[in-house]
Amino acid sequence: MPSSPLDAPRNDYPFGTMGTAMVTPFTAEGEVDYAQAAALAGRLVDDGCDSLVVTGTTGETSTLSDAENLGMFRAVREAVGGRAKVIAGSTTNDTRHSIALTRAAAELGVDGILVTAPYYNKPSQAGVRAHVEAIASCTDLPVMIYDIPGRAGIEITSETLIRLADHPNVVALKDAKSDYQSTTRVLASTDLHVYSGDDGLTLPLMAAGAVGVISVTAHVATRQYRELVDAMHAGDLPRARRLHFELDPIQRAVMSHLQGAVTAKAILHWQGVLPNAVVRLPLVEATEAELAPVRADLAEAGWDL
């Protein structure tokens, strides 16, 4: 059995321990707002993030042009480069396109690549493995695999993840499978640095050896997630459990009612962090009726927005 990544010195984690899957801010006219993106990135890092995923799912990457994706990588890299790891969401369900965009992202100086399970095509596990390996082999950057069956339509099986861990550039997994036993097998069988991709599973996954979280809710509760992750690394389970319970209604507010980018932008707007909550079609801004349960959950957490 490999040693746990939690045994590594803090600075040996290739993607830090607490990251946010960033939204992509837009102007009122629906154009990418790079200045707001840079400001948001700076705020997140100031409040405790040591990594940022840029134009992942929450960043509405599927509705961004290549130029907009690269513009976001550049803006965030210039804003927080050297202070936090910038992880480029440069992959799609098209392997050749993913390779081209990944190479362009690498030229901009990003710190790593997020490789999403190829969605919609529904390839076999052999196809998934070939897709990830082709992208990982086109760059010298460290790669984080993103396993999210609820969005991709397919899982990346434990067997496939264990085999992919042999690739020298594949060093991490963002796990949003909600299958604790499957993730436990990956943790027990590989040296992958595992990050919870389900905000509410941060504590239990870290208890099994995950190094941290890549969170959507951390947009609006950055410092609480930083404290939770640090408490788990310190072995302070009572403190971590208290923070886990405190974060629960906030996690429900962000993740349980609407699409994550829609809710995160709405709350960031309420907090005065973003000037608007604009999203791109096919996403639409939430109505006040749709936001009512979000406000109720936040009120349970003691927030008045």
PAZAPA-4460 file (N, C-alpha, C; in steps of 0.05 Angstrom, whole numbers, plus 32768, in hexadecimal, padded with zeros to 4 digits):
% residues 305
    n_x    n_y    n_z   ca_x   ca_y   ca_z    c_x    c_y    c_z   seq   type   mol
   8011   7FE8   8000   8000   8000   8000   8012   8019   8000     1      M     A
   800C   802D   7FEF   801C   8045   7FEE   8018   8055   8008     2      P     A
   802C   8066   800E   8029   8078   8025   8013   808C   801E     3      S     A
   8006   8096   8033   7FF1   80AA   802F   7FFC   80C4   8026     4      S     A
   7FEF   80D2   8012   7FF8   80ED   800B   7FF8   8100   8023     5      P     A
   7FE8   80FA   8038   7FE7   810B   804F   8002   810B   805E     6      L     A
   8013   80F7   8058   802D   80F5   8065   8041   8108   8059     7      D     A
   803A   8113   8041   804D   8124   8033   804E   8140   8040     8      A     A
   8066   814D   803E   8067   8169   8047   8053   817A   8038     9      P     A
   8049   818F   8045   8034   81A0   803A   803B   81AA   801E    10      R     A
   8054   81B3   801A   805B   81BE   8000   805F   81A9   7FEA    11      N     A
   805C   8190   7FF1   805F   817B   7FDC   8045   8175   7FCE    12      D     A
   802F   8181   7FD7   8015   817C   7FCA   8015   818B   7FAF    13      Y     A
   8011   817D   7F99   8014   818A   7F7F   7FFF   819F   7F79    14      P     A
   7FE8   819D   7F86   7FD2   81B0   7F82   7FC8   81BB   7F9C    15      F     A
   7FDA   81BE   7FAF   7FD1   81C9   7FC9   7FBE   81B6   7FD7    16      G     A
   7FAF   81C1   7FEA   7F9D   81B0   7FF9   7F80   81BB   7FF9    17      T     A
   7F7C   81D5   7FF2   7F61   81E0   7FF2   7F5E   81F3   7FDA    18      M     A
   7F4D   81EA   7FC8   7F4A   81FA   7FAF   7F2C   8200   7FAA    19      G     A
   7F28   8213   7F99   7F0D   821A   7F90   7F0C   8216   7F72    20      T     A
   7EF6   8209   7F69   7EEF   8207   7F4C   7EE2   8221   7F44    21      A     A
   7EF1   8233   7F39   7EE8   824F   7F36   7ED1   8252   7F21    22      M     A
   7EBF   8264   7F28   7EAC   826E   7F14   7EBA   8280   7F00    23      V     A
   7EAF   8283   7EE9   7EB9   8297   7ED5   7EA6   82AF   7ED6    24      T     A
   7EAF   82C6   7EE0   7E9E   82DE   7EE1   7E99   82E8   7EC4    25      P     A
   7E81   82F2   7EC1   7E79   82FF   7EA7   7E70   831C   7EAD    26      F     A
   7E73   832C   7E98   7E67   8347   7E99   7E49   8345   7E96    27      T     A
   7E3C   835B   7E9A   7E1F   835C   7E97   7E16   8354   7E7A    28      A     A
   7E29   8358   7E67   7E23   8351   7E4B   7E2A   8334   7E45    29      E     A
   7E35   8325   7E58   7E3B   8309   7E54   7E57   8303   7E4A    30      G     A
   7E69   8317   7E4B   7E85   8313   7E43   7E96   830B   7E5B    31      E     A
   7EAB   82FC   7E57   7EBC   82F4   7E6D   7EC8   830E   7E7A    32      V     A
   7EC6   830F   7E94   7ED1   8326   7EA3   7EEB   831E   7EB0    33      D     A
   7F01   8323   7EA1   7F1B   8319   7EAB   7F24   8328   7EC4    34      Y     A
   7F1D   8342   7EC6   7F25   8351   7EDE   7F17   8346   7EF6    35      A     A
   7EFD   8340   7EF4   7EEF   8334   7F0B   7EFA   8318   7F11    36      Q     A
   7F02   8309   7EFD   7F0E   82EF   7F02   7F28   82F1   7F12    37      A     A
   7F38   8305   7F0A   7F52   8309   7F19   7F4C   8311   7F35    38      A     A
   7F38   8323   7F39   7F32   832C   7F54   7F27   8315   7F65    39      A     A
   7F16   8305   7F59   7F0B   82EE   7F68   7F21   82DA   7F6F    40      L     A
   7F33   82D5   7F5D   7F49   82C2   7F62   7F5A   82CD   7F79    41      A     A
   7F60   82E7   7F79   7F70   82F2   7F8F   7F62   82F0   7FA9    42      G     A
   7F48   82F5   7FAA   7F39   82F3   7FC3   7F3A   82D6   7FCD    43      R     A
   7F35   82C2   7FBC   7F35   82A7   7FC4   7F50   829E   7FD0    44      L     A
   7F65   82A7   7FC3   7F80   82A0   7FCD   7F86   82AE   7FE7    45      V     A
   7F7E   82C7   7FE9   7F82   82D6   8002   7F73   82C8   8019    46      D     A
   7F5D   82BC   8014   7F4C   82AF   8028   7F54   8292   802E    47      D     A
   7F67   8287   801F   7F71   826D   8027   7F74   8258   8011    48      G     A
   7F6B   825E   7FF9   7F6F   824A   7FE3   7F8D   8248   7FDB    49      C     A
   7F96   8230   7FD8   7FB1   822D   7FCC   7FB0   8220   7FB1    50      D     A
   7F98   821D   7FA5   7F95   8215   7F89   7F7B   8220   7F7F    51      S     A
   7F7A   8224   7F65   7F61   822C   7F58   7F5E   821D   7F3E    52      L     A
   7F47   8211   7F3A   7F40   8205   7F20   7F33   821A   7F10    53      V     A
   7F3E   8220   7EF8   7F34   8235   7EE7   7F26   8229   7ECF    54      V     A
   7F0E   8232   7EC9   7EFD   8228   7EB4   7EF9   8209   7EB4    55      T     A
   7EF3   8200   7ECC   7EE8   81E5   7ECF   7ECA   81E6   7ECA    56      G     A
   7EBC   81D1   7ED3   7E9F   81D1   7ECF   7E92   81E9   7EDB    57      T     A
   7E99   81F1   7EF4   7E8D   8208   7F00   7E95   8222   7EF2    58      T     A
   7EAB   8221   7EE4   7EB4   8238   7ED4   7EA6   823A   7EB9    59      G     A
   7E91   8229   7EB4   7E81   822A   7E9C   7E92   8226   7E83    60      E     A
   7EA6   8215   7E85   7EB9   8211   7E6F   7EAD   8209   7E55    61      T     A
   7E96   81FA   7E56   7E8A   81F0   7E3D   7E7E   8206   7E2D    62      S     A
   7E7A   821E   7E38   7E70   8235   7E29   7E85   824A   7E24    63      T     A
   7E9E   8244   7E2A   7EB4   8257   7E25   7EC2   824F   7E0B    64      L     A
   7ECB   8263   7DFC   7EDD   825E   7DE5   7EF9   8257   7DEF    65      S     A
   7F09   824C   7DDE   7F25   8247   7DE5   7F33   8261   7DEE    66      D     A
   7F2E   8277   7DDF   7F3A   8290   7DE6   7F32   8299   7E02    67      A     A
   7F19   8295   7E09   7F0F   829C   7E24   7F1B   828A   7E3A    68      E     A
   7F1D   8270   7E34   7F2A   825F   7E47   7F47   8268   7E4C    69      N     A
   7F55   826D   7E37   7F71   8275   7E3A   7F73   8291   7E48    70      L     A
   7F60   82A2   7E42   7F60   82BC   7E4F   7F5C   82B9   7E6D    71      G     A
   7F4B   82A6   7E75   7F47   82A1   7E92   7F60   8296   7E9E    72      M     A
   7F6D   8283   7E91   7F86   8278   7E9C   7F9A   828E   7EA0    73      F     A
   7F9C   82A0   7E8C   7FB0   82B6   7E8E   7FA9   82C9   7EA5    74      R     A
   7F90   82D0   7EA7   7F87   82E4   7EBB   7F8C   82DA   7ED7    75      A     A
   7F85   82C0   7EDC   7F88   82B5   7EF7   7FA6   82B0   7EFD    76      V     A
   7FB4   82A7   7EE9   7FD1   82A3   7EED   7FDF   82BD   7EF4    77      R     A
   7FD8   82D2   7EE6   7FE5   82EC   7EEC   7FDC   82F7   7F07    78      E     A
   7FC4   82F0   7F10   7FBA   82FA   7F2A   7FC6   82EB   7F42    79      A     A
   7FC9   82D1   7F40   7FD1   82C1   7F58   7FE8   82AF   7F53    80      V     A
   7FF4   82B0   7F3B   800B   829E   7F36   8021   82A1   7F4A    81      G     A
   802B   828A   7F54   803F   828A   7F69   8033   8289   7F85    82      G     A
   8019   8290   7F87   800C   828F   7FA1   7FFA   8277   7FA4    83      R     A
   7FF0   826D   7F8D   7FDE   8256   7F8D   7FE2   8248   7F72    84      A     A
   7FDB   822E   7F72   7FDD   821E   7F5A   7FC5   8225   7F48    85      K     A
   7FCB   822A   7F2F   7FB6   822F   7F1B   7FB3   8216   7F0A    86      V     A
   7F9B   8209   7F0C   7F95   81F0   7EFF   7F83   81F6   7EE8    87      I     A
   7F8B   81F0   7ED0   7F7C   81F8   7EB8   7F68   81E2   7EB1    88      A     A
   7F4E   81EA   7EAE   7F3A   81D9   7EA4   7F3A   81D9   7E86    89      G     A
   7F4E   81CC   7E7B   7F54   81CF   7E5E   7F4C   81B6   7E4E    90      S     A
   7F3A   81A6   7E59   7F33   818D   7E4B   7F15   818B   7E47    91      T     A
   7F0E   817D   7E31   7EF2   8179   7E2A   7EEE   815B   7E24    92      T     A
   7ED9   8154   7E16   7ED5   8138   7E0D   7EE2   8133   7DF2    93      N     A
   7EF1   8146   7DE8   7EFF   8144   7DCE   7F1D   8143   7DD5    94      D     A
   7F2A   812C   7DD2   7F45   8128   7DDA   7F58   813B   7DCC    95      T     A
   7F56   813D   7DB1   7F68   814E   7DA2   7F65   816B   7DAA    96      R     A
   7F4C   8174   7DAD   7F48   8190   7DB6   7F54   8194   7DD2    97      H     A
   7F51   8180   7DE3   7F5B   8182   7DFE   7F7A   8185   7DFE    98      S     A
   7F87   8176   7DED   7FA4   8177   7DEB   7FAD   8193   7DE2    99      I     A
   7F9F   819E   7DCE   7FA7   81B8   7DC3   7FA3   81CE   7DD9   100      A     A
   7F8C   81CD   7DE7   7F87   81E1   7DFB   7F9A   81DE   7E13   101      L     A
   7FA0   81C5   7E1A   7FB3   81C0   7E30   7FCE   81CB   7E2A   102      T     A
   7FD8   81C6   7E12   7FF2   81D1   7E0A   7FF2   81EF   7E0B   103      R     A
   7FDD   81FC   7E02   7FDB   8219   7E03   7FDA   8223   7E20   104      A     A
   7FCC   8215   7E31   7FCB   821C   7E4E   7FE7   821A   7E5A   105      A     A
   7FF5   8205   7E53   8010   8201   7E5E   8023   8218   7E57   106      A     A
   801F   8222   7E3E   8030   8239   7E36   802A   8252   7E46   107      E     A
   8013   8254   7E52   800C   826B   7E62   8016   8269   7E7E   108      L     A
   8021   8252   7E86   802D   824F   7EA0   801B   8245   7EB6   109      G     A
   8005   8237   7EAE   7FF5   822B   7EC3   8004   8215   7ED2   110      V     A
   7FFB   820D   7EE9   8009   81FA   7EF9   8001   81DD   7EF6   111      D     A
   7FE9   81D8   7EEA   7FE0   81BD   7EE6   7FC7   81BD   7ED5   112      G     A
   7FBE   81A4   7ECF   7FA8   81A0   7EBC   7F93   818F   7ECA   113      I     A
   7F7A   8197   7EC7   7F63   8187   7ED0   7F59   8178   7EB8   114      L     A
   7F59   815D   7EB8   7F4F   814D   7EA2   7F34   8141   7EAB   115      V     A
   7F20   814B   7E9E   7F05   8142   7EA4   7EFE   8128   7E95   116      T     A
   7EEF   8116   7EA2   7EE6   80FE   7E95   7ED7   8107   7E7B   117      A     A
   7EDC   80FA   7E65   7ED0   8102   7E4C   7EB2   80FD   7E4C   118      P     A
   7EA3   8113   7E4C   7E86   8112   7E50   7E78   810E   7E35   119      Y     A
   7E60   8106   7E35   7E4D   8103   7E1E   7E55   80EC   7E0C   120      Y     A
   7E6E   80E9   7E04   7E77   80D3   7DF2   7E71   80B8   7DFE   121      N     A
   7E73   80B5   7E18   7E71   809C   7E26   7E85   8087   7E1C   122      K     A
   7E9F   808D   7E1D   7EB3   8079   7E14   7EB5   8062   7E28   123      P     A
   7EC2   804D   7E1F   7EC8   8037   7E32   7EDE   8040   7E45   124      S     A
   7EE4   8030   7E59   7EF9   8037   7E6B   7F14   8037   7E5D   125      Q     A
   7F17   8027   7E48   7F30   8028   7E38   7F32   8043   7E2A   126      A     A
   7F1B   804E   7E21   7F1B   8068   7E14   7F21   807E   7E28   127      G     A
   7F15   807C   7E40   7F1B   8090   7E55   7F39   8090   7E5B   128      V     A
   7F44   8079   7E5E   7F61   8077   7E65   7F72   8083   7E4E   129      R     A
   7F6B   807C   7E36   7F7A   8087   7E1F   7F78   80A5   7E1D   130      A     A
   7F60   80B0   7E23   7F5B   80CD   7E22   7F6D   80DB   7E37   131      H     A
   7F6C   80D1   7E50   7F7C   80DD   7E65   7F99   80DB   7E60   132      V     A
   7FA2   80C4   7E57   7FBF   80C0   7E52   7FC9   80D1   7E3B   133      E     A
   7FB8   80D5   7E26   7FC0   80E6   7E10   7FC4   8103   7E19   134      A     A
   7FB2   810D   7E2A   7FB4   8128   7E33   7FCC   812A   7E47   135      I     A
   7FCF   8117   7E59   7FE4   8118   7E6C   8000   8116   7E5F   136      A     A
   8001   810A   7E48   801B   8106   7E3A   8022   811E   7E29   137      S     A
   8010   8131   7E25   8015   8148   7E14   8022   815F   7E23   138      C     A
   8026   815B   7E3D   8030   8171   7E4D   8042   8166   7E63   139      T     A
   8053   8177   7E6E   8063   8170   7E86   8055   8178   7EA0   140      D     A
   803E   8185   7E9E   8030   818E   7EB5   8023   8177   7EC5   141      L     A
   8020   817A   7EDF   8011   8166   7EEE   7FF3   8167   7EE7   142      P     A
   7FE7   814F   7EE7   7FCB   814C   7EDF   7FBA   8143   7EF6   143      V     A
   7FA3   814F   7EF8   7F8E   8146   7F0B   7F77   813B   7EFB   144      M     A
   7F6F   8123   7F00   7F58   8117   7EF3   7F3F   811F   7F02   145      I     A
   7F2A   8125   7EF3   7F10   812C   7EFF   7EFB   8117   7EF9   146      Y     A
   7EF3   8109   7F0E   7EE0   80F3   7F0B   7EC5   80FD   7F16   147      D     A
   7EB2   8102   7F04   7E98   810E   7F0C   7E82   8101   7EFB   148      I     A
   7E7A   80E9   7F01   7E67   80DA   7EF1   7E4C   80E9   7EED   149      P     A
   7E44   80F8   7F01   7E2A   8106   7EFF   7E29   811A   7EE8   150      G     A
   7E40   8125   7EE0   7E41   8138   7ECA   7E4C   812A   7EB1   151      R     A
   7E60   8119   7EB4   7E6C   810D   7E9C   7E5B   80F8   7E90   152      A     A
   7E4A   80EB   7EA0   7E3A   80D5   7E96   7E47   80BA   7E98   153      G     A
   7E61   80BB   7E9F   7E70   80A2   7EA4   7E81   80A6   7EBC   154      I     A
   7E88   8090   7ECA   7E9B   8091   7EDF   7EB7   808A   7ED4   155      E     A
   7ECB   8090   7EE3   7EE6   8085   7EDE   7EE9   8070   7EF4   156      I     A
   7EEA   8057   7EEC   7EEA   8042   7F00   7F04   8042   7F11   157      T     A
   7F02   8036   7F28   7F1A   8033   7F39   7F31   8026   7F2A   158      S     A
   7F2A   8011   7F1A   7F3F   8003   7F0B   7F4D   8016   7EF8   159      E     A
   7F3D   8027   7EEA   7F49   8039   7ED7   7F5A   804E   7EE5   160      T     A
   7F50   8059   7EFB   7F5F   806D   7F0A   7F7A   8061   7F15   161      L     A
   7F79   8048   7F1E   7F91   803C   7F28   7FA6   8038   7F11   162      I     A
   7F9C   8031   7EFA   7FAF   802F   7EE3   7FB9   804A   7EDA   163      R     A
   7FA8   805E   7EDA   7FB1   8079   7ED2   7FC5   8085   7EE5   164      L     A
   7FC4   807C   7EFE   7FD7   8086   7F12   7FF4   807F   7F0B   165      A     A
   7FF8   806B   7EF9   8013   8064   7EF1   801F   8078   7EDE   166      D     A
   800E   8089   7ED2   8019   809E   7EBF   8028   80B2   7ED0   167      H     A
   8040   80BA   7EC8   8050   80CC   7ED9   8045   80E7   7EDD   168      P     A
   8034   80F0   7ECB   8028   810B   7ECE   800D   810B   7EDD   169      N     A
   8001   80F4   7EE0   7FE7   80F2   7EEE   7FED   80F0   7F0C   170      V     A
   7FE8   8106   7F1A   7FEF   8106   7F36   7FD8   810B   7F49   171      V     A
   7FC0   8111   7F3F   7FAB   8119   7F51   7F90   8111   7F45   172      A     A
   7F7C   810F   7F57   7F61   8108   7F50   7F4E   811B   7F5F   173      L     A
   7F3D   8129   7F4F   7F26   8137   7F5B   7F0E   8124   7F5A   174      K     A
   7F06   811B   7F72   7EF2   8106   7F74   7ED6   8111   7F7A   175      D     A
   7EC4   810F   7F67   7EA8   8117   7F6B   7E95   8101   7F64   176      A     A
   7E9E   80E8   7F6B   7E8E   80D0   7F65   7E7A   80CA   7F7A   177      K     A
   7E7E   80D4   7F93   7E6D   80CD   7FA9   7E6C   80AF   7FAE   178      S     A
   7E82   80A2   7FAA   7E84   8085   7FAF   7E9C   8080   7FC1   179      D     A
   7E97   8081   7FDB   7EAD   8081   7FEE   7EBE   8067   7FEC   180      Y     A
   7EB2   8051   7FE7   7EC1   8038   7FE5   7ED3   8038   7FCD   181      Q     A
   7EC9   8042   7FB6   7EDA   8043   7F9E   7EF2   8056   7FA2   182      S     A
   7EED   806D   7FAF   7F03   807F   7FB3   7F16   8074   7FC8   183      T     A
   7F0C   8066   7FDC   7F1E   8059   7FEF   7F31   8046   7FE1   184      T     A
   7F27   8037   7FCD   7F39   8025   7FBF   7F4F   8034   7FB0   185      R     A
   7F48   804A   7FA4   7F5C   805A   7F96   7F71   8065   7FAA   186      V     A
   7F68   806F   7FC1   7F7A   8079   7FD5   7F8D   8063   7FDF   187      L     A
   7F82   804B   7FE2   7F92   8034   7FED   7FA5   8029   7FD9   188      A     A
   7FA0   802D   7FBF   7FAF   801F   7FAA   7FC1   8031   7F99   189      S     A
   7FC1   804B   7F9E   7FD1   805E   7F8E   7FDD   8073   7F9F   190      T     A
   7FEF   8083   7F93   7FFB   809A   7FA1   7FED   80B4   7F98   191      D     A
   7FD6   80B2   7F8B   7FC8   80CA   7F81   7FC1   80DC   7F98   192      L     A
   7FC4   80F6   7F94   7FBA   8109   7FA7   7F9C   810D   7FA1   193      H     A
   7F8B   8105   7FB3   7F6F   8105   7FAE   7F63   811E   7FBB   194      V     A
   7F52   812C   7FAC   7F43   8144   7FB6   7F26   813E   7FB4   195      Y     A
   7F17   8145   7FC9   7EFA   8142   7FC8   7EEF   8156   7FB4   196      S     A
   7EDF   814C   7FA2   7ED0   815C   7F8F   7EB3   815F   7F97   197      G     A
   7EAC   8153   7FAE   7E92   8157   7FBB   7E97   8166   7FD5   198      D     A
   7E8D   817F   7FD6   7E94   8190   7FED   7E8E   8182   8007   199      D     A
   7E77   8175   8009   7E6E   816A   8022   7E7D   8151   802B   200      G     A
   7E8D   8146   8019   7E9D   812E   801F   7EBA   8134   8026   201      L     A
   7EC0   814D   8029   7EDC   8154   802F   7EE7   8146   8048   202      T     A
   7ED8   8148   805E   7EE2   813B   8077   7EE5   811D   8074   203      L     A
   7ED0   810E   806B   7ED3   80F1   806A   7EE9   80E8   8056   204      P     A
   7EEB   80F6   803F   7F00   80EE   802C   7F1C   80F4   8037   205      L     A
   7F1F   810B   8045   7F39   8110   8051   7F3F   80FC   8068   206      M     A
   7F2B   80F3   8075   7F2F   80DE   808A   7F3B   80C5   807E   207      A     A
   7F35   80C0   8065   7F3F   80A8   8057   7F5A   80AD   8049   208      A     A
   7F63   80C7   8049   7F7D   80CC   803D   7F7D   80E1   8027   209      G     A
   7F66   80EC   801F   7F66   8102   800C   7F75   811A   8017   210      A     A
   7F81   812A   8006   7F91   8140   800F   7F82   815A   8012   211      V     A
   7F6A   815B   8007   7F5B   8174   8009   7F42   8174   7FF7   212      G     A
   7F3B   818C   7FEE   7F22   8190   7FDF   7F26   81A4   7FC9   213      V     A
   7F18   819F   7FB3   7F14   81B3   7F9E   7EF6   81B9   7F9F   214      I     A
   7EEF   81D1   7FA8   7ED4   81D7   7FB1   7EC7   81ED   7FA1   215      S     A
   7EAC   81EB   7F9E   7E9C   8201   7F93   7E93   8213   7FAA   216      V     A
   7E8A   8207   7FC0   7E80   8216   7FD7   7E96   8228   7FE2   217      T     A
   7EB0   8221   7FDE   7EC6   8231   7FE9   7EC7   824D   7FDD   218      A     A
   7EB8   8252   7FC7   7EB6   826D   7FBD   7EAB   8280   7FD3   219      H     A
   7E98   8276   7FE2   7E8A   8287   7FF5   7E91   8281   8012   220      V     A
   7EA1   826C   8017   7EA8   8264   8032   7EC5   825B   8032   221      A     A
   7ED7   826B   8026   7EF2   8263   8022   7F01   825D   803C   222      T     A
   7EFE   826F   804F   7F0E   826C   8067   7F05   8254   8077   223      R     A
   7EEB   824E   8077   7EE1   8236   8085   7EEC   821D   807A   224      Q     A
   7EEE   821B   805F   7EFA   8203   8053   7F18   8201   8059   225      Y     A
   7F25   8218   8059   7F42   8218   8060   7F45   820D   807C   226      R     A
   7F35   8216   808F   7F36   820C   80AA   7F30   81EE   80AC   227      E     A
   7F1C   81E5   809D   7F15   81C9   809E   7F2C   81B7   8094   228      L     A
   7F37   81BE   807D   7F4D   81AF   8072   7F65   81AF   8084   229      V     A
   7F6B   81C7   808F   7F82   81C8   80A2   7F7D   81B8   80BB   230      D     A
   7F64   81B8   80C5   7F5E   81A8   80DC   7F62   818A   80D7   231      A     A
   7F5A   8181   80C0   7F5E   8165   80B9   7F7C   815E   80B7   232      M     A
   7F8B   8170   80AB   7FA8   816B   80A9   7FB5   816B   80C4   233      H     A
   7FAA   817A   80D6   7FB6   817C   80F1   7FAC   8165   8103   234      A     A
   7F99   8154   80F8   7F8E   813F   8108   7F7B   8148   811E   235      G     A
   7F70   8160   811A   7F5D   816B   812E   7F41   8165   8124   236      D     A
   7F38   814C   8129   7F1E   8143   811F   7F07   8152   812C   237      L     A
   7F07   8158   8146   7EF1   8167   8151   7EED   8182   8144   238      P     A
   7F03   8190   813F   7F00   81AA   8132   7EF7   81A7   8115   239      R     A
   7F01   8193   8107   7EF9   818E   80EC   7EDB   8187   80EA   240      A     A
   7ED2   8176   80FD   7EB6   816E   80FE   7EA4   8187   8102   241      R     A
   7EAD   8199   8114   7E9D   81B1   811A   7E9A   81C2   8100   242      R     A
   7EB1   81C5   80F2   7EB0   81D4   80D9   7EA0   81C7   80C3   243      L     A
   7EA1   81AC   80C2   7E91   819D   80B0   7E73   81A2   80B4   244      H     A
   7E6B   81A2   80CD   7E4F   81A8   80D3   7E47   81C5   80CD   245      F     A
   7E59   81D8   80D3   7E54   81F4   80CD   7E51   81F9   80AF   246      E     A
   7E61   81EA   80A0   7E60   81EE   8083   7E48   81E0   8075   247      L     A
   7E3C   81CD   8083   7E27   81BE   8076   7E10   81CF   806A   248      D     A
   7E04   81E1   8078   7DEF   81F1   806C   7DF9   8202   8055   249      P     A
   7E12   820B   8056   7E1D   821B   8040   7E21   820A   8028   250      I     A
   7E2B   81F2   802C   7E2E   81DF   8016   7E13   81D8   8009   251      Q     A
   7DFF   81D4   801A   7DE4   81CF   800F   7DDA   81E6   7FFF   252      R     A
   7DE0   81FE   8008   7DD7   8216   7FFA   7DE3   8218   7FDE   253      A     A
   7DFC   8212   7FDC   7E0B   8215   7FC3   7E05   81FD   7FB0   254      V     A
   7E04   81E5   7FBB   7E05   81CD   7FAA   7DEB   81BD   7FA8   255      M     A
   7DD7   81C3   7FB7   7DC0   81B2   7FB8   7DA8   81BB   7FA8   256      S     A
   7DA7   81D4   7FA0   7D8E   81DE   7F95   7D90   81E5   7F77   257      H     A
   7DA7   81F0   7F6F   7DAB   81FA   7F54   7DC6   81F1   7F4A   258      L     A
   7DCB   81F6   7F31   7DE6   81F0   7F26   7DFB   8201   7F35   259      Q     A
   7E12   81F5   7F3B   7E25   8202   7F4D   7E2E   821D   7F45   260      G     A
   7E34   8221   7F2B   7E3D   823B   7F22   7E27   8250   7F25   261      A     A
   7E0E   8249   7F21   7DF8   825B   7F24   7DF6   8265   7F41   262      V     A
   7DF7   8251   7F53   7DF4   8258   7F70   7E0C   8267   7F7A   263      T     A
   7E24   825E   7F73   7E3C   826B   7F7D   7E3D   8288   7F74   264      A     A
   7E36   828D   7F5A   7E36   82A9   7F51   7E21   82BA   7F5F   265      K     A
   7E0A   82AE   7F64   7DF5   82BD   7F72   7DFE   82C5   7F8E   266      A     A
   7E0A   82B3   7F9D   7E13   82B9   7FB8   7E2B   82CD   7FB7   267      I     A
   7E3D   82C9   7FA4   7E54   82DC   7FA2   7E49   82F8   7F9C   268      L     A
   7E34   82F9   7F8C   7E27   8313   7F87   7E1B   831F   7FA0   269      H     A
   7E0D   830E   7FB0   7E01   8317   7FC9   7E17   8321   7FDC   270      W     A
   7E2E   8313   7FDB   7E44   831B   7FED   7E53   8334   7FE4   271      Q     A
   7E4C   833E   7FCC   7E5A   8355   7FC1   7E75   834F   7FB4   272      G     A
   7E7A   8335   7FAF   7E94   832D   7FA3   7E92   8330   7F85   273      V     A
   7E7C   8329   7F78   7E77   832C   7F5C   7E62   8341   7F57   274      L     A
   7E64   8350   7F41   7E50   8365   7F3C   7E36   835A   7F31   275      P     A
   7E36   8341   7F29   7E1D   8335   7F1E   7E1F   8317   7F21   276      N     A
   7E0A   8309   7F19   7E0A   82EB   7F1B   7E05   82E0   7EFF   277      A     A
   7E10   82ED   7EEA   7E0B   82E5   7ECF   7E18   82CA   7EC8   278      V     A
   7E09   82B9   7EBB   7E13   829F   7EB1   7E0C   829E   7E93   279      V     A
   7E17   828B   7E85   7E13   8288   7E68   7DFF   8272   7E63   280      R     A
   7DEF   8276   7E4F   7DDD   8261   7E45   7DEE   8248   7E3E   281      L     A
   7DE4   8230   7E45   7DC9   822A   7E4D   7DC3   822F   7E6B   282      P     A
   7DD6   8238   7E7A   7DD0   823F   7E96   7DC1   825A   7E96   283      L     A
   7DAF   825E   7EA9   7DA1   8277   7EAD   7DA3   827E   7ECA   284      V     A
   7DA1   8298   7ED0   7DA1   82A1   7EEB   7D88   8297   7EFA   285      E     A
   7D8B   8292   7F13   7D75   8288   7F23   7D61   829D   7F29   286      A     A
   7D48   8295   7F2C   7D33   82A7   7F35   7D34   82AA   7F53   287      T     A
   7D26   82BE   7F5D   7D24   82C1   7F7A   7D17   82A9   7F88   288      E     A
   7D03   829E   7F7A   7CF7   8286   7F86   7D0B   826F   7F87   289      A     A
   7D1B   826B   7F73   7D2F   8256   7F73   7D44   825B   7F88   290      E     A
   7D4A   8274   7F8E   7D5F   827B   7FA1   7D55   827B   7FBE   291      L     A
   7D3B   8278   7FC2   7D30   8278   7FDD   7D3B   8262   7FEF   292      A     A
   7D3D   8249   7FE5   7D49   8235   7FF6   7D67   8239   7FFB   293      P     A
   7D74   8246   7FE8   7D91   824D   7FEC   7D93   8261   8004   294      V     A
   7D82   8275   8003   7D83   8288   8019   7D7C   827B   8034   295      R     A
   7D69   8268   8033   7D61   825A   804C   7D78   824A   8057   296      A     A
   7D87   823C   8046   7D9E   822D   8050   7DB3   8240   805B   297      D     A
   7DB8   8256   804E   7DCC   8269   8058   7DC3   8275   8072   298      L     A
   7DA9   827A   8075   7D9F   8284   808F   7DA3   8270   80A5   299      A     A
   7DA1   8256   809E   7DA7   8241   80B2   7DC3   8242   80BC   300      E     A
   7DD5   824B   80A9   7DF1   824E   80B0   7DF7   8268   80BF   301      A     A
   7DE3   8279   80C2   7DE6   8292   80CF   7DEE   82A9   80BD   302      G     A
   7DEA   82A4   80A2   7DF1   82B9   808F   7DD8   82C9   8087   303      W     A
   7DDA   82E3   8085   7DC5   82F4   807D   7DCE   8304   8064   304      D     A
   7DC7   82F9   804D   7DD0   8306   8034   7DB8   8310   8024   305      L     A
***
